[in-house]
């Protein structure tokens, strides 16, 4: 099963599911906002997305990940809007029979998300200025 | 014909607007429109690689545009 959501407020983690009998691996990833941008302190990041396209592309990527790797379920929540330092911007849970395929799938899914999903960051500087983030991720 | 250009991140910053309505000659394609948008940025997008989305789908090659199309020139994305 796949669940993908882009949410405008604080991410509520997906609940633990103790009913699973065939998934020996449950991998949880939380991406959080760091306190600096290019070495400069920031107040927050503001995530902007292309509404309608980002949701579609995220769901398509999740489907592709489940097809490509031997995993059972992938749940993903991506937050947009203003996100304070330390808060979660991305929450992903992958269930699989064994850990290796889950870890590989998680790595690939996040790398692809950072390359293709139309979401951008603006840095809110301590000066009050709002500028496009220069942080472009690849494999980090 | 008229198309709507949605602007995000560096494109929004360079153009100074969330969106533009652009009048094009019939037969114009997405590459023609990208050239216009880049010219409007007065050089601010010269070093920015842009991908193109037409009606919220990535396109690889230039596509003919139609009246009412929605086009976005996607700067490097930063989700996560």
Backbone of each chain as ProteinMPNN parsed JSONL, in Angstrom:
{"seq_chain_A": "XXXXXXXXXXXXXXXXXXXXXXXXXXXXXXXXXXXXXXXXXXXXXXXXXXXXXXXXXXXXXXXXXXXXXXXXXXXXXXXXXXXXXXXXXXXXXXXXXXXXXXXXXXXXXXXXXXXXXXXXXXXXXXXXXXXXXXXXXXXX", "coords_chain_A": {"N_chain_A": [[0.845, -1.192, 0.0], [0.362, 2.266, -0.607], [0.836, 5.466, 0.729], [0.75, 8.83, 0.27], [1.281, 12.164, 1.143], [0.99, 15.7, 1.096], [1.354, 18.11, 3.409], [0.145, 20.991, 5.21], [0.787, 21.638, 7.784], [2.132, 20.844, 11.072], [3.823, 17.735, 11.047], [2.242, 14.718, 11.658], [3.334, 11.736, 12.836], [3.112, 8.545, 11.157], [1.11, 6.01, 12.618], [2.321, 3.407, 14.79], [2.211, -0.022, 13.841], [1.282, -2.838, 15.061], [0.162, -5.079, 14.089], [1.255, -6.272, 11.954], [2.503, -9.138, 10.343], [4.214, -10.156, 8.493], [6.201, -8.428, 7.961], [9.346, -7.889, 8.688], [10.857, -5.705, 8.916], [10.731, -2.327, 9.679], [11.198, 0.772, 8.655], [11.92, 4.026, 9.561], [12.085, 7.35, 8.545], [12.946, 10.619, 9.358], [13.162, 13.815, 8.181], [14.681, 16.802, 9.155], [14.638, 20.339, 9.808], [17.554, 22.166, 9.504], [19.67, 24.442, 11.407], [21.129, 26.291, 10.041], [21.904, 27.993, 6.958], [23.837, 27.669, 4.264], [25.89, 28.176, 6.014], [24.983, 30.354, 7.427], [22.98, 31.541, 10.116], [19.516, 30.691, 10.41], [15.991, 31.483, 10.711], [13.906, 29.869, 10.01], [12.765, 27.489, 7.549], [10.969, 27.943, 4.567], [8.79, 26.031, 2.838], [7.877, 25.627, -0.474], [5.518, 24.459, -2.804], [4.557, 23.02, -5.963], [1.428, 23.049, -6.392], [-0.733, 20.376, -6.942], [0.856, 19.298, -8.995], [3.083, 18.464, -7.494], [1.953, 16.666, -5.652], [1.008, 14.658, -7.349], [3.382, 13.79, -8.58], [4.792, 12.894, -6.367], [3.276, 10.74, -5.49], [3.496, 9.123, -7.743], [6.224, 8.589, -7.681], [6.394, 7.111, -5.323], [4.937, 4.84, -6.051], [6.592, 3.869, -8.045], [8.829, 3.233, -6.529], [7.898, 1.174, -4.892], [7.458, -0.7, -6.845], [10.006, -1.096, -7.821], [11.586, -2.06, -5.751], [11.75, -4.754, -3.35], [9.569, -4.301, -1.398], [6.864, -3.809, 0.936], [5.03, -1.76, 1.829], [4.783, 1.799, 1.564], [4.806, 4.784, 3.17], [4.408, 8.271, 3.134], [4.849, 11.544, 4.285], [5.061, 14.887, 3.446], [5.871, 18.022, 4.553], [4.796, 21.371, 3.928], [5.084, 24.984, 3.647], [5.867, 27.257, 6.332], [8.513, 26.101, 8.297], [9.894, 25.465, 11.331], [13.213, 25.599, 12.778], [14.569, 22.486, 13.511], [12.186, 21.144, 13.331], [10.111, 18.606, 11.744], [10.297, 18.03, 8.303], [9.986, 16.075, 6.437], [8.625, 12.864, 6.423], [8.944, 9.466, 6.363], [7.948, 6.117, 6.046], [8.821, 2.79, 5.63], [7.908, -0.51, 5.016], [9.075, -3.83, 4.993], [10.007, -7.243, 4.205], [12.64, -7.928, 4.91], [15.488, -6.032, 6.174], [17.367, -4.98, 4.328], [16.314, -4.504, 1.726], [14.473, -2.604, 2.407], [16.046, -0.507, 3.413], [17.557, 0.115, 1.141], [15.487, 0.906, -0.579], [14.499, 3.134, 0.794], [16.683, 4.904, 0.687], [16.892, 5.306, -2.079], [14.342, 6.315, -2.725], [14.248, 8.771, -1.31], [16.404, 10.111, -2.457], [15.505, 10.352, -5.104], [13.209, 11.842, -4.7], [14.324, 14.268, -3.948], [15.334, 15.048, -6.33], [13.278, 15.272, -8.188], [10.667, 16.017, -7.301], [8.48, 18.73, -7.359], [9.213, 20.847, -5.22], [10.317, 23.463, -3.19], [12.706, 25.367, -1.237], [12.653, 28.232, 0.82], [14.753, 30.418, 2.517], [14.382, 31.809, 5.681], [15.863, 34.442, 6.893], [17.776, 35.641, 9.723], [17.729, 38.327, 9.613], [15.265, 38.887, 8.741], [14.817, 38.81, 6.108], [13.642, 37.078, 3.187], [14.735, 34.569, 1.205], [15.422, 32.621, -1.771], [16.363, 29.316, -1.022], [19.7, 28.169, -1.238], [20.362, 25.666, -1.092], [20.769, 22.735, -2.621], [20.042, 19.464, -2.836], [21.594, 16.295, -3.335], [22.767, 13.504, -2.912], [22.876, 13.725, -0.219]], "CA_chain_A": [[0.0, 0.0, 0.0], [1.083, 3.526, -0.679], [0.176, 6.68, 1.208], [1.591, 10.021, 0.135], [0.526, 13.379, 1.474], [1.695, 16.961, 1.325], [0.533, 18.706, 4.464], [0.556, 22.369, 5.488], [1.036, 21.879, 9.213], [3.065, 19.922, 11.728], [3.653, 16.339, 10.628], [1.873, 13.694, 12.63], [3.924, 10.49, 12.33], [2.202, 7.42, 10.95], [1.083, 5.227, 13.853], [2.92, 2.068, 14.801], [1.238, -1.038, 13.453], [1.765, -4.099, 15.624], [-0.574, -6.209, 13.518], [1.978, -6.82, 10.798], [3.075, -10.453, 10.626], [5.168, -10.55, 7.454], [7.189, -7.365, 7.767], [10.353, -7.899, 9.745], [11.57, -4.43, 8.909], [9.964, -1.075, 9.603], [12.22, 1.826, 8.645], [11.319, 5.36, 9.679], [12.998, 8.459, 8.292], [12.449, 11.968, 9.581], [14.058, 14.894, 7.789], [14.413, 17.976, 9.997], [15.223, 21.611, 9.36], [18.782, 22.564, 10.198], [19.649, 25.824, 11.899], [21.93, 27.192, 9.207], [21.773, 27.947, 5.497], [25.132, 28.111, 3.735], [26.693, 28.664, 7.129], [24.337, 31.486, 8.095], [21.833, 31.122, 10.925], [18.188, 31.011, 9.868], [14.873, 31.345, 11.643], [13.056, 28.767, 9.549], [12.676, 27.315, 6.105], [9.607, 27.939, 4.053], [8.716, 25.11, 1.703], [6.885, 25.977, -1.49], [5.343, 23.345, -3.746], [3.695, 23.236, -7.126], [0.225, 22.33, -5.975], [-1.32, 19.567, -8.007], [1.925, 18.51, -9.622], [3.928, 17.835, -6.468], [1.219, 15.524, -5.104], [0.988, 13.608, -8.373], [4.739, 13.263, -8.766], [5.187, 12.161, -5.158], [2.583, 9.447, -5.524], [4.101, 8.34, -8.83], [7.53, 8.129, -7.207], [6.159, 6.042, -4.341], [4.541, 3.643, -6.811], [7.792, 3.381, -8.726], [9.712, 2.654, -5.507], [7.328, -0.112, -4.485], [7.659, -1.624, -7.971], [11.436, -1.338, -8.055], [12.198, -2.768, -4.624], [10.896, -5.767, -2.748], [9.005, -3.774, -0.15], [5.406, -3.986, 0.959], [4.282, -0.515, 1.955], [5.557, 3.044, 1.689], [3.992, 5.928, 3.583], [5.229, 9.487, 3.111], [4.244, 12.867, 4.488], [5.986, 16.019, 3.249], [5.253, 19.264, 5.016], [5.131, 22.615, 3.224], [4.846, 26.171, 4.475], [6.989, 27.625, 7.204], [8.898, 25.022, 9.209], [10.917, 25.966, 12.235], [14.435, 24.817, 12.971], [14.379, 21.286, 14.329], [10.916, 20.457, 13.044], [10.156, 17.601, 10.671], [9.775, 18.426, 6.988], [9.712, 14.864, 5.645], [8.449, 11.657, 7.252], [8.746, 8.314, 5.473], [8.016, 4.794, 6.681], [8.816, 1.683, 4.658], [7.829, -1.843, 5.607], [9.509, -4.898, 4.091], [10.278, -8.497, 4.914], [13.977, -7.81, 5.485], [15.89, -4.626, 6.258], [18.198, -4.469, 3.233], [15.502, -3.917, 0.653], [13.85, -1.393, 2.949], [17.058, 0.557, 3.465], [17.851, 0.511, -0.25], [14.324, 1.627, -1.097], [14.437, 4.44, 1.457], [17.747, 5.739, 0.122], [16.537, 5.646, -3.466], [13.13, 7.145, -2.722], [14.56, 10.141, -0.872], [17.269, 10.722, -3.479], [14.668, 10.711, -6.254], [12.334, 12.938, -4.253], [15.106, 15.508, -3.956], [15.668, 15.403, -7.713], [12.159, 15.384, -9.124], [9.382, 16.51, -6.812], [8.557, 20.205, -7.405], [9.157, 21.478, -3.901], [11.493, 24.328, -3.024], [12.88, 25.953, 0.09], [13.073, 29.62, 0.998], [15.363, 30.6, 3.831], [13.995, 33.005, 6.427], [17.095, 34.832, 7.567], [17.583, 36.336, 10.996], [17.471, 39.736, 9.281], [13.87, 39.002, 8.322], [14.73, 38.647, 4.662], [13.224, 35.761, 2.695], [15.449, 34.373, -0.058], [15.429, 31.209, -2.172], [17.456, 28.538, -0.453], [20.694, 27.733, -2.219], [20.667, 24.282, -0.744], [20.232, 21.744, -3.555], [20.554, 18.175, -2.379], [21.661, 15.163, -4.261], [22.815, 12.243, -2.162], [23.161, 14.018, 1.189]], "C_chain_A": [[0.886, 1.25, 0.0], [0.214, 4.632, -0.084], [1.155, 7.827, 0.997], [0.728, 11.255, 0.373], [1.476, 14.57, 1.542], [0.812, 17.773, 2.258], [1.055, 20.094, 4.824], [0.911, 22.65, 6.945], [1.887, 20.754, 9.779], [2.777, 18.465, 11.366], [3.306, 15.461, 11.821], [2.431, 12.379, 12.097], [2.853, 9.409, 12.112], [2.241, 6.526, 12.19], [1.778, 3.882, 13.7], [1.824, 1.051, 14.506], [1.754, -2.402, 13.91], [1.054, -5.323, 15.039], [0.172, -6.873, 12.367], [2.665, -8.131, 11.177], [4.163, -10.85, 9.63], [6.236, -9.502, 7.188], [8.164, -7.359, 8.939], [11.073, -6.575, 9.874], [10.597, -3.271, 8.77], [10.974, 0.056, 9.738], [11.534, 3.182, 8.626], [12.396, 6.402, 9.414], [12.281, 9.767, 8.591], [13.515, 12.969, 9.133], [13.68, 16.141, 8.57], [15.154, 19.205, 9.475], [16.453, 21.944, 10.203], [18.766, 24.059, 10.522], [20.432, 26.804, 11.047], [21.649, 26.958, 7.731], [23.056, 28.519, 4.939], [25.971, 28.749, 4.841], [26.077, 29.809, 7.907], [23.155, 30.998, 8.923], [20.512, 31.534, 10.281], [17.134, 30.86, 10.962], [14.039, 30.111, 11.306], [13.29, 28.575, 8.06], [11.208, 27.369, 5.719], [9.594, 27.085, 2.796], [7.551, 25.519, 0.81], [6.726, 24.753, -2.396], [4.438, 23.761, -4.896], [2.45, 22.395, -6.882], [-0.399, 21.607, -7.163], [-0.269, 18.704, -8.681], [2.762, 17.781, -8.578], [3.243, 16.589, -5.899], [1.25, 14.344, -6.076], [2.359, 12.96, -8.522], [5.194, 12.454, -7.547], [4.53, 10.784, -5.134], [3.183, 8.538, -6.599], [5.45, 7.776, -8.385], [7.373, 6.989, -6.192], [5.776, 4.739, -5.044], [5.757, 3.019, -7.493], [8.727, 2.681, -7.729], [9.204, 1.284, -5.082], [7.491, -1.151, -5.601], [9.117, -2.04, -8.101], [12.071, -2.2, -6.97], [11.199, -3.76, -4.022], [10.433, -5.288, -1.366], [7.485, -3.887, -0.224], [4.661, -2.653, 0.934], [5.227, 0.671, 2.086], [4.582, 4.165, 2.031], [4.898, 7.158, 3.641], [4.373, 10.72, 3.386], [5.33, 13.919, 4.3], [5.252, 17.279, 3.678], [5.684, 20.426, 4.133], [4.704, 23.796, 4.1], [6.051, 26.418, 5.358], [7.257, 26.537, 8.237], [10.076, 25.491, 10.041], [12.104, 25.032, 12.339], [14.14, 23.648, 13.919], [13.11, 20.524, 14.035], [11.053, 19.532, 11.83], [9.543, 18.17, 9.39], [9.36, 17.213, 6.168], [9.677, 13.651, 6.568], [8.114, 10.495, 6.318], [8.845, 7.04, 6.299], [7.922, 3.739, 5.58], [8.816, 0.363, 5.413], [8.26, -2.866, 4.55], [9.817, -6.143, 4.916], [11.618, -8.419, 5.641], [14.453, -6.354, 5.386], [16.585, -4.107, 5.002], [17.355, -3.826, 2.139], [14.814, -2.644, 1.128], [14.824, -0.228, 2.986], [17.399, 1.051, 2.06], [16.709, 1.339, -0.831], [14.237, 3.027, -0.497], [15.474, 5.392, 0.852], [17.371, 6.219, -1.278], [15.348, 6.6, -3.514], [13.462, 8.595, -2.36], [15.452, 10.848, -1.899], [16.44, 11.18, -4.683], [13.725, 11.859, -5.906], [13.065, 14.27, -4.369], [15.475, 15.951, -5.357], [14.453, 15.788, -8.55], [10.88, 16.038, -8.587], [9.431, 18.042, -6.739], [8.208, 20.859, -6.065], [10.451, 22.272, -3.74], [11.504, 24.908, -1.615], [13.241, 27.429, -0.042], [13.649, 29.716, 2.407], [14.845, 31.893, 4.455], [15.18, 33.378, 7.308], [16.783, 35.572, 8.864], [17.33, 37.83, 10.787], [16.008, 39.975, 8.924], [13.69, 38.828, 6.831], [14.37, 37.216, 4.299], [13.852, 35.565, 1.327], [15.365, 32.902, -0.455], [16.618, 30.494, -1.547], [18.423, 28.162, -1.561], [21.046, 26.273, -2.02], [19.98, 23.342, -1.74], [20.865, 20.414, -3.218], [20.71, 17.205, -3.531], [21.63, 13.884, -3.437], [23.018, 12.485, -0.671], [21.993, 13.638, 2.085]], "O_chain_A": [[1.994, 1.262, 0.536], [-0.982, 4.719, -0.359], [2.276, 7.785, 1.504], [-0.391, 11.368, -0.126], [2.617, 14.451, 1.989], [-0.335, 18.083, 1.934], [2.257, 20.348, 4.754], [1.291, 23.768, 7.295], [2.302, 19.841, 9.065], [1.627, 18.026, 11.379], [3.988, 15.467, 12.846], [2.043, 11.945, 11.012], [1.831, 9.376, 12.799], [3.314, 6.312, 12.754], [1.812, 3.302, 12.615], [0.664, 1.239, 14.874], [2.561, -3.034, 13.229], [1.314, -6.456, 15.444], [-0.244, -7.919, 11.87], [3.328, -8.216, 12.211], [4.942, -11.769, 9.887], [7.073, -9.665, 6.3], [7.847, -6.889, 10.031], [11.813, -6.351, 10.831], [9.758, -3.24, 7.87], [11.537, 0.269, 10.811], [10.677, 3.45, 7.784], [13.484, 6.345, 9.988], [11.159, 9.995, 8.139], [14.634, 12.966, 9.646], [12.505, 16.502, 8.645], [16.169, 19.095, 8.787], [16.399, 21.995, 11.432], [17.963, 24.825, 9.988], [20.406, 28.009, 11.297], [21.22, 25.881, 7.318], [23.342, 29.704, 5.109], [26.669, 29.738, 4.618], [26.603, 30.197, 8.95], [22.405, 30.13, 8.477], [20.413, 32.603, 9.68], [17.351, 30.209, 11.983], [13.539, 29.411, 12.188], [13.929, 29.396, 7.403], [10.332, 26.904, 6.448], [10.29, 27.371, 1.822], [6.423, 25.724, 1.259], [7.712, 24.088, -2.713], [3.669, 24.718, -4.803], [2.431, 21.19, -7.135], [-0.563, 22.174, -8.243], [-0.485, 17.514, -8.91], [3.109, 16.614, -8.76], [3.897, 15.568, -5.688], [1.483, 13.199, -5.688], [2.477, 11.736, -8.582], [5.897, 11.453, -7.685], [5.168, 9.788, -4.794], [3.353, 7.337, -6.388], [5.777, 6.626, -8.677], [8.136, 6.023, -6.211], [6.242, 3.664, -4.668], [5.92, 1.799, -7.511], [9.337, 1.662, -8.051], [9.986, 0.345, -4.929], [7.644, -2.341, -5.327], [9.425, -3.181, -8.444], [12.986, -2.977, -7.242], [9.985, -3.62, -4.167], [10.851, -5.803, -0.329], [6.905, -4.04, -1.299], [3.769, -2.448, 0.111], [6.32, 0.56, 2.641], [3.654, 4.453, 1.275], [6.021, 7.087, 4.139], [3.311, 10.905, 2.79], [6.39, 13.847, 4.922], [4.146, 17.558, 3.215], [6.815, 20.455, 3.646], [4.061, 23.631, 5.136], [7.122, 25.85, 5.146], [6.356, 26.108, 8.956], [11.122, 25.866, 9.511], [12.017, 23.843, 12.033], [13.541, 23.819, 14.981], [12.97, 19.372, 14.447], [11.969, 19.66, 11.017], [8.437, 18.711, 9.391], [8.486, 17.31, 5.307], [10.577, 13.442, 7.382], [7.129, 10.538, 5.581], [9.725, 6.907, 7.15], [7.048, 3.8, 4.716], [9.614, 0.147, 6.325], [7.87, -2.786, 3.385], [9.878, -6.102, 6.145], [11.732, -8.783, 6.811], [13.905, -5.556, 4.626], [16.425, -2.941, 4.64], [17.659, -2.723, 1.683], [14.598, -1.717, 0.347], [14.475, 0.899, 2.635], [17.514, 2.254, 1.824], [16.94, 2.351, -1.493], [13.936, 3.992, -1.2], [15.167, 6.544, 0.546], [17.519, 7.396, -1.607], [15.357, 7.578, -4.262], [13.011, 9.528, -3.025], [15.275, 12.034, -2.173], [16.655, 12.27, -5.212], [13.478, 12.74, -6.729], [12.504, 15.267, -4.824], [15.884, 17.094, -5.562], [14.577, 16.544, -9.513], [10.09, 16.563, -9.371], [10.338, 18.595, -6.117], [7.099, 21.338, -5.829], [11.532, 21.811, -4.107], [10.495, 24.941, -0.912], [14.03, 27.817, -0.904], [13.098, 29.165, 3.36], [14.871, 32.948, 3.821], [15.463, 32.732, 8.318], [15.672, 36.061, 9.068], [16.792, 38.51, 11.661], [15.563, 41.118, 8.816], [12.568, 38.713, 6.337], [14.735, 36.268, 4.996], [13.547, 36.303, 0.391], [15.251, 32.031, 0.407], [17.737, 31.006, -1.547], [18.013, 27.871, -2.685], [21.916, 25.725, -2.696], [18.761, 23.174, -1.706], [22.083, 20.254, -3.305], [20.036, 17.302, -4.556], [20.58, 13.26, -3.286], [23.305, 11.544, 0.07], [22.064, 13.818, 3.3]]}, "seq_chain_B": "XXXXXXXXXXXXXXXXXXXXXXXXXXXXXXXXXXXXXXXXXXXXXXXXXXXXXXXXXXXXXXXXXXXXXXXXXXXXXXXX", "coords_chain_B": {"N_chain_B": [[-2.867, 33.477, -28.721], [-3.249, 32.657, -25.234], [-1.222, 31.8, -22.458], [-0.674, 30.462, -19.195], [1.894, 31.138, -17.0], [3.423, 29.596, -14.392], [5.286, 30.509, -11.568], [8.058, 29.636, -9.61], [10.211, 29.522, -6.725], [13.479, 30.282, -7.615], [12.724, 31.314, -10.072], [10.403, 32.736, -9.533], [11.512, 34.603, -7.822], [13.234, 35.921, -9.564], [11.513, 36.923, -11.522], [9.642, 38.236, -10.077], [7.026, 37.662, -9.503], [4.196, 35.496, -8.847], [2.925, 34.318, -10.958], [2.462, 34.576, -14.523], [0.609, 35.883, -17.226], [0.873, 35.134, -20.512], [0.938, 36.254, -23.826], [1.056, 34.527, -26.802], [2.228, 33.809, -30.137], [0.294, 31.82, -32.354], [1.339, 28.443, -32.72], [3.587, 28.607, -31.255], [6.077, 27.201, -29.104], [7.086, 25.418, -26.065], [9.762, 25.956, -25.646], [10.113, 28.406, -26.892], [8.654, 29.979, -25.173], [10.117, 29.681, -22.829], [12.425, 31.062, -23.516], [11.388, 33.653, -23.622], [10.682, 34.048, -20.948], [13.153, 33.845, -19.688], [14.391, 36.077, -20.814], [12.862, 38.064, -19.671], [13.728, 37.929, -17.106], [16.0, 39.344, -16.993], [18.645, 38.383, -17.005], [18.911, 37.133, -14.57], [18.32, 34.476, -14.501], [20.215, 33.237, -15.95], [22.182, 31.364, -15.229], [20.738, 29.284, -14.322], [19.437, 26.102, -14.42], [16.585, 24.993, -16.024], [13.752, 22.931, -15.875], [10.927, 21.85, -17.784], [7.444, 22.014, -17.293], [4.328, 21.145, -18.534], [1.02, 21.769, -18.183], [1.207, 20.588, -15.677], [2.831, 18.364, -15.992], [6.0, 16.929, -16.431], [7.939, 17.709, -19.304], [10.116, 16.589, -21.849], [11.136, 17.248, -24.393], [10.688, 20.261, -26.396], [7.3, 21.329, -26.556], [4.393, 21.917, -28.528], [2.369, 24.65, -27.736], [-0.903, 25.328, -26.44], [-3.821, 27.41, -26.419], [-4.646, 28.487, -23.199], [-3.032, 26.715, -21.855], [-1.047, 25.658, -19.033], [2.05, 26.471, -17.859], [5.155, 25.685, -16.385], [8.414, 26.622, -15.466], [10.787, 24.815, -14.164], [12.94, 25.297, -11.601], [15.981, 23.913, -10.07], [14.969, 21.423, -7.822], [14.118, 21.076, -4.309], [13.134, 19.404, -2.336], [12.45, 17.563, 0.725]], "CA_chain_B": [[-3.295, 32.598, -27.636], [-2.681, 33.022, -23.938], [-0.857, 30.707, -21.559], [-0.35, 30.88, -17.826], [3.206, 30.674, -16.538], [3.531, 29.55, -12.928], [6.675, 30.807, -11.202], [8.437, 29.126, -8.289], [11.578, 29.64, -6.233], [14.345, 31.265, -8.269], [12.003, 31.97, -11.17], [9.536, 33.726, -8.882], [12.392, 35.655, -7.296], [13.777, 36.686, -10.692], [10.44, 37.6, -12.261], [8.931, 39.09, -9.129], [5.59, 37.37, -9.528], [3.831, 34.076, -8.75], [2.49, 33.818, -12.26], [2.366, 35.533, -15.622], [-0.189, 35.489, -18.384], [1.688, 35.514, -21.664], [0.305, 36.093, -25.14], [1.994, 33.933, -27.761], [1.735, 33.562, -31.491], [-0.052, 30.408, -32.584], [2.484, 27.657, -33.187], [4.718, 28.744, -30.321], [6.293, 26.02, -28.255], [7.532, 25.69, -24.695], [11.105, 26.544, -25.687], [9.934, 29.836, -27.191], [8.186, 30.627, -23.948], [11.239, 29.728, -21.884], [13.29, 32.171, -23.944], [10.746, 34.909, -23.194], [10.771, 34.163, -19.481], [14.549, 34.133, -19.353], [14.656, 37.48, -21.179], [12.19, 38.922, -18.693], [14.458, 37.893, -15.822], [17.145, 40.262, -17.128], [19.908, 37.72, -16.697], [18.919, 36.48, -13.261], [18.172, 33.019, -14.652], [21.195, 32.768, -16.94], [22.931, 30.196, -14.761], [19.793, 28.365, -13.677], [18.865, 25.063, -15.277], [15.133, 24.92, -15.846], [12.979, 21.895, -16.552], [9.633, 22.382, -18.199], [6.219, 21.243, -17.049], [3.154, 21.663, -19.231], [-0.18, 21.246, -17.524], [1.648, 19.856, -14.488], [3.59, 17.158, -16.341], [7.302, 17.218, -17.018], [8.154, 17.372, -20.713], [11.553, 16.537, -22.136], [11.356, 18.033, -25.613], [9.716, 21.358, -26.543], [5.982, 20.905, -27.045], [3.529, 22.991, -29.014], [1.453, 25.11, -26.692], [-2.261, 25.658, -26.864], [-4.472, 28.433, -25.608], [-5.088, 28.004, -21.896], [-2.053, 25.83, -21.201], [-0.314, 26.129, -17.844], [3.453, 26.082, -18.034], [6.073, 26.085, -15.306], [9.818, 26.345, -15.703], [11.102, 24.28, -12.835], [14.361, 25.366, -11.202], [16.365, 22.739, -9.281], [14.036, 21.231, -6.717], [14.803, 21.02, -3.013], [12.306, 18.765, -1.32], [13.095, 16.733, 1.735]], "C_chain_B": [[-2.609, 33.027, -26.337], [-2.369, 31.757, -23.136], [-0.512, 31.302, -20.197], [1.0, 30.3, -17.438], [3.226, 30.743, -15.019], [5.007, 29.682, -12.551], [6.953, 30.342, -9.772], [9.902, 29.427, -8.005], [12.373, 30.698, -7.008], [13.641, 32.0, -9.411], [11.093, 33.059, -10.601], [10.362, 34.923, -8.405], [12.888, 36.559, -8.427], [12.701, 37.511, -11.397], [9.673, 38.565, -11.359], [7.438, 38.858, -9.103], [5.362, 35.862, -9.423], [3.461, 33.486, -10.104], [2.4, 34.959, -13.269], [1.36, 35.0, -16.629], [0.523, 36.042, -19.613], [0.9, 35.264, -22.945], [1.365, 35.616, -26.133], [1.361, 33.851, -29.143], [1.333, 32.099, -31.601], [1.151, 29.666, -33.157], [3.693, 27.782, -32.285], [4.851, 27.471, -29.487], [6.883, 26.427, -26.907], [8.929, 26.294, -24.665], [11.035, 28.037, -26.006], [9.549, 30.595, -25.917], [9.306, 30.727, -22.914], [12.185, 30.874, -22.232], [12.71, 33.508, -23.48], [10.886, 35.121, -21.696], [12.2, 34.495, -19.061], [14.887, 35.592, -19.678], [14.042, 38.425, -20.152], [12.935, 38.962, -17.354], [15.699, 38.775, -15.848], [18.454, 39.635, -16.642], [19.923, 36.947, -15.398], [18.807, 34.954, -13.363], [19.222, 32.429, -15.597], [21.903, 31.488, -16.517], [22.028, 29.139, -14.137], [19.255, 27.374, -14.71], [17.378, 24.938, -14.98], [14.587, 23.697, -16.572], [11.595, 22.469, -16.843], [8.515, 21.435, -17.81], [5.084, 21.933, -17.796], [1.931, 20.964, -18.66], [0.17, 20.228, -16.432], [2.269, 18.499, -14.786], [4.926, 17.585, -16.926], [7.295, 16.866, -18.5], [9.653, 17.455, -20.978], [11.879, 17.429, -23.334], [10.365, 19.202, -25.649], [8.394, 20.837, -27.105], [5.214, 22.136, -27.527], [2.549, 23.371, -27.91], [0.099, 25.453, -27.287], [-2.834, 26.714, -25.926], [-4.96, 27.826, -24.291], [-4.127, 27.068, -21.19], [-1.446, 26.501, -19.966], [1.104, 25.577, -17.936], [4.254, 26.544, -16.815], [7.49, 25.731, -15.746], [10.426, 26.061, -14.329], [12.589, 24.434, -12.543], [14.702, 24.138, -10.357], [15.502, 22.615, -8.019], [14.794, 20.919, -5.434], [13.977, 20.348, -1.935], [13.129, 17.962, -0.32], [13.343, 17.47, 3.011]], "O_chain_B": [[-1.553, 33.661, -26.34], [-3.132, 30.79, -23.134], [-0.121, 32.463, -20.072], [1.213, 29.093, -17.543], [3.066, 31.814, -14.433], [5.868, 29.038, -13.15], [6.184, 30.62, -8.852], [10.717, 29.567, -8.917], [11.985, 31.865, -7.051], [13.929, 33.166, -9.68], [11.029, 34.167, -11.133], [9.971, 36.08, -8.561], [12.957, 37.78, -8.285], [12.942, 38.644, -11.813], [9.13, 39.571, -11.817], [6.67, 39.743, -8.727], [6.197, 35.059, -9.84], [3.663, 32.297, -10.354], [2.279, 36.131, -12.913], [1.278, 33.793, -16.853], [0.744, 37.247, -19.738], [0.283, 34.214, -23.124], [2.425, 36.226, -26.278], [0.14, 33.826, -29.295], [1.971, 31.233, -31.002], [1.888, 30.205, -33.982], [4.715, 27.137, -32.518], [3.875, 26.773, -29.211], [7.142, 27.601, -26.644], [9.252, 27.062, -23.758], [11.8, 28.833, -25.461], [10.047, 31.685, -25.636], [9.428, 31.731, -22.212], [12.683, 31.57, -21.347], [13.437, 34.382, -23.006], [11.171, 36.226, -21.233], [12.421, 35.329, -18.183], [15.583, 36.26, -18.912], [14.627, 39.451, -19.807], [12.79, 39.905, -16.575], [16.373, 38.931, -14.829], [19.254, 40.276, -15.96], [20.853, 36.181, -15.145], [19.157, 34.234, -12.428], [19.13, 31.267, -15.993], [22.189, 30.626, -17.349], [22.51, 28.205, -13.496], [18.694, 27.763, -15.734], [16.971, 24.796, -13.827], [14.914, 23.455, -17.734], [11.161, 23.441, -16.226], [8.619, 20.219, -17.974], [4.906, 23.148, -17.701], [1.832, 19.737, -18.658], [-0.463, 19.183, -16.287], [2.243, 17.596, -13.95], [4.999, 18.462, -17.786], [6.722, 15.855, -18.906], [10.358, 18.285, -20.404], [12.789, 18.256, -23.279], [9.318, 19.143, -25.005], [8.377, 20.008, -28.015], [5.371, 23.237, -27.0], [1.979, 22.509, -27.241], [-0.026, 25.814, -28.457], [-2.382, 26.878, -24.793], [-5.608, 26.779, -24.281], [-4.372, 26.668, -20.053], [-1.35, 27.725, -19.876], [1.314, 24.372, -18.074], [4.053, 27.64, -16.293], [7.727, 24.671, -16.325], [10.554, 26.939, -13.476], [13.414, 23.77, -13.172], [13.802, 23.395, -9.967], [15.335, 23.57, -7.26], [15.967, 20.545, -5.468], [14.099, 20.679, -0.756], [14.323, 17.724, -0.501], [13.882, 16.9, 3.959]]}, "name": "protein", "num_of_chains": 2, "seq": "XXXXXXXXXXXXXXXXXXXXXXXXXXXXXXXXXXXXXXXXXXXXXXXXXXXXXXXXXXXXXXXXXXXXXXXXXXXXXXXXXXXXXXXXXXXXXXXXXXXXXXXXXXXXXXXXXXXXXXXXXXXXXXXXXXXXXXXXXXXXXXXXXXXXXXXXXXXXXXXXXXXXXXXXXXXXXXXXXXXXXXXXXXXXXXXXXXXXXXXXXXXXXXXXXXXXXXXXXXXX"}
